[in-house]
Each structure stands twice: as C-alpha cells, then as structure tokens.
Amino acid sequence: MQWVRQVGAVGRRALPKGWTGGSAACLGAGGVCASLTTVGAVCMESAAARSTMHTHSAPPHVLGNGMQEGRDFMAYDGKGRAVSFSQVVEAALARVNLEPKVVFLGEYHDDPVAHALEFEIFKQAIDSSASKGSSLALSLEMFERDVQGVMTEYLNGHIAEKDLNKDCRPWPNYSSDYRAMVEMAKTQEVPVICANAPRRYVSLAGRAGRDALLNLPSHSHASLPPLPYPSASALYFEKTNGLMAQAAAEMSAYKKSQEGGEK
C-alpha cells in the first residue's frame, strides 16, 4: 500500500503517531483503493483528558446515536493536535477532489465508537457527492472479492437480506457494526466493493509465499489483485514491527503488574 498523506486514523484507543488500526473502509470516486489516505484521528479518552478538548471554535458534534464529541470521543490531526470532528470530515471530503480520489478509514474492529464515526463520515460523503454531482463508492474489507456478485444482487434488489447474510459470509459483527453503511449504500444507490482477498488465498500466501498464487488456475485470479503483487515498503515493515514490539512490551508490562498484584 502506498500512503499518500497521513492525517490520522479512526479508533477508540490512543494510536502511535502515524499509524492506523485495522483497515475498515474506503470511500472514493470509482472505488479504486490502490493508494490510500487516512483522514483524522478520533479516539476515546479518559475524563481527565477531556478538559483539553475543544481548543477550536467548532461546536461539539453529536452523532445520530447520541454520542457526543468531547464526552464520548475526541478528534486529533496526524500530529496529535486536538481538532474538531467537523475538520476530520472536511479533510475526508476534500480528499475526493484530489488525486487519488480515495479516503481510507482505519479502525479497531470491535470498536462501536469508530463504527458510528465511519457511518457519519459515509453519510456526509454521500450528501456531498450528491450536491456536487460526483460519483461515490464504498469499499469494505469485511467482504471478500468472490462474493461481489452476491453483494451487487442485493444492492439491486434481486435477492433478500437473508440470502446476503448466508452467501456473503459477513463478519460476526456485521449486523451491529457494518450493516448500516451497506443499507445506506443500497438506499442511496452507492456501489459497494467487496475488497478483501478470499481467506483461502490469504492462507495460501501465508503458508507458501505470495508466488504460490501464480500457480492458481486463471479463473481464480478474478478474486485477486494483479499478480505478482508488490512487496510492502520498508516504511510499512518498520511501522508494523514497531507497533508489534510496542504491543508486546505493553502486554509484558501488564502481565508483570498483574503478577505483582496477585502476590
């Protein structure tokens, strides 16, 4: 992946600067997610930290589910400076007028706050694209490429939602966390791109290396990016290894603190 411009991430927990959580969704004209952009940091913080919020003049943003900026979530730019959620949304919407026309939203997959924020950004992106007469697509990691036909059939009203849930292999938290975006896309006639490589091919590449994908029959390539796909950049490896080392150190410190408490 090529990081085009770093302005933050979406998530509940404090994130290392310049890093995002697991990928969630792409918004973009045409929906081609070859180059990705993150668009602001939205995190949960302790009550003690909330007093530092709202150094800007924008009023607190209230989500459709009642979550309120400053009370339930806080927004930062890519350098860790407090900003308003409206500024995050503005940055996201401005991105689709640049090249590449893609906004990348990162998340922790079990974070209900992030899901509510993603829905809000998607909703405002739909409103913005409609007012400007531009196209919009939603690309989701939560569905795999080989179920794209099923998703399109559902969006076009040909099959029932129970068939989508059966044949698209949605994640366990689809109904609570991602369904709202898909339903809005259906209502607003926004294409949904099933973006993830099928798990069987991810497993193959993990076991035997990426070149093993080249030996698949030609019809299997329809669910994969152009092969051979490029290696991750040195910067990506550096960030990944740094994040994993940080997580291991924090876990070790936590275990030691628990062991000390038990004594």
C-alpha positions, 0 to 999 in steps of 0.5 A: 500500500502506498500512503499518500498523506497521513492525517490520522486514523479512526479508533477508540484507543490512543494510536502511535503517531502515524499509524492506523488500526485495522483497515475498515473502509474506503470511500472514493470516486470509482472505488479504486483503493490502490493508494490510500489516505487516512483522514483524522484521528478520533479516539476515546479518552479518559475524563481527565483528558477531556478538559483539553478538548475543544481548543477550536471554535467548532461546536461539539458534534453529536452523532445520530446515536447520541454520542457526543464529541468531547464526552464520548470521543475526541478528534486529533490531526496526524500530529496529535493536535486536538481538532474538531470532528467537523475538520476530520470530515472536511479533510475526508471530503476534500480528499475526493477532489484530489488525486487519488480520489480515495479516503481510507478509514482505519479502525479497531474492529470491535470498536462501536465508537469508530463504527458510528464515526465511519457511518457519519463520515459515509453519510456526509460523503454521500450528501456531498457527492450528491450536491456536487454531482460526483460519483461515490463508492464504498469499499469494505474489507469485511467482504471478500472479492468472490462474493461481489456478485452476491453483494451487487444482487442485493444492492439491486434488489434481486435477492433478500437480506437473508440470502446476503447474510448466508452467501456473503459470509459477513463478519460476526459483527456485521449486523451491529457494526457494518450493516448500516453503511451497506443499507445506506449504500443500497438506499442511496444507490452507492456501489459497494466493493467487496475488497478483501482477498478470499481467506483461502488465498490469504492462507495460501500466501501465508503458508507458501509465499505470495508466488504460490498464487501464480500457480492458481488456475486463471479463473481464480485470479478474478478474486485477486489483485494483479499478480505478482503483487508488490512487496510492502515498503520498508516504511510499512515493515518498520511501522508494523514491527514497531507497533508489534514490539510496542504491543508486546512490551505493553502486554509484558508490562501488564502481565508483570503488574498483574503478577505483582498484584496477585502476590 
